[in-house]
């Protein structure tokens, strides 16, 4: 497994299976061998803090993850991301003469029961 992202996912899968120590070993190795991969350091910090209650050790990896340079988005990119998007999906056709989302007689009867 060459990809740190793939290794990270395997470590998290092991965590879900209850293999906490093996998950920690894998995340430590990923963080050590790929210091630029903040995801592993961040995940390791979370496992150490919330599964093993090792706050001091978790702090080391939190600091490593936070020290990574965060990509900055330009104002133009932020504007594009936050701008509303036109809904181009076709309208839902009416069913039995009703607009989508309107209750049926059966729905009304169920509500009374």
Residue pairs with C-beta under 8 A, 6 or more apart in sequence:
1 7
1 10
4 30
4 33
4 34
4 37
4 39
4 40
5 37
5 39
7 26
7 29
7 30
7 40
8 27
8 30
8 37
8 39
8 40
8 43
10 26
11 22
11 23
11 26
11 27
11 30
11 40
11 43
12 23
12 43
14 22
14 23
14 26
15 23
15 47
15 51
20 47
20 51
20 52
23 47
24 44
24 47
24 48
24 52
27 40
27 43
27 44
27 47
28 44
30 37
30 40
31 37
31 40
31 41
31 44
31 61
31 64
34 40
35 41
35 64
36 68
38 64
38 65
38 68
39 65
41 61
41 62
41 64
41 65
41 68
42 61
42 62
42 65
44 58
44 61
45 58
45 59
45 60
45 61
45 62
45 65
46 58
48 54
48 55
48 57
48 58
48 61
49 55
49 58
49 62
73 81
92 100
94 100
96 104
98 104
103 111
